[in-house]
Amino acid sequence: YITDSEFMKRTLKLPGVQPVEVLEAVKRALVEDRPANFEACVQWARLHWQQQYHNQIKQLLFNFPADQTTTSGAPFWSGPKRCPHPLVFDVNNKTHMDYVVAAANRLAQCYSLKGSR
């Protein structure tokens, strides 16, 4: 949208409410959700980790508990569908911290903010 001179023209040709949805997403990215500094990027990254690796898995397990069975009585979580387990964020876990730092740096880069490392 920044360098594409045809962005608006193509967006307005989208069917239904899609043009409004696209333009609202652009506004969110440029105005409402724009981080003010690297600290805000770290906060976003930590919340993103929580959503991806804890909250969504908890919701999935609420909808499909570990002991869920199919209509035929077979275990739902079997074969290629392995039952997930929500993670608990641990500041002493290098992988958890690496994720937050990398995501925060990536977000900072998108907004031309100075990151870390």
ABEGO torsion letter per residue (X at the ends): XAABAAAAAAAAABBEAAAAAAAAAAAAAAAAABBABAAAAAAAAAAAAAAAAAAAAAAAAAABBAABBBAAGBBABBEABBBBBBBBBBAABAAAAAAAAAAAAAAAAAAGBBBBX
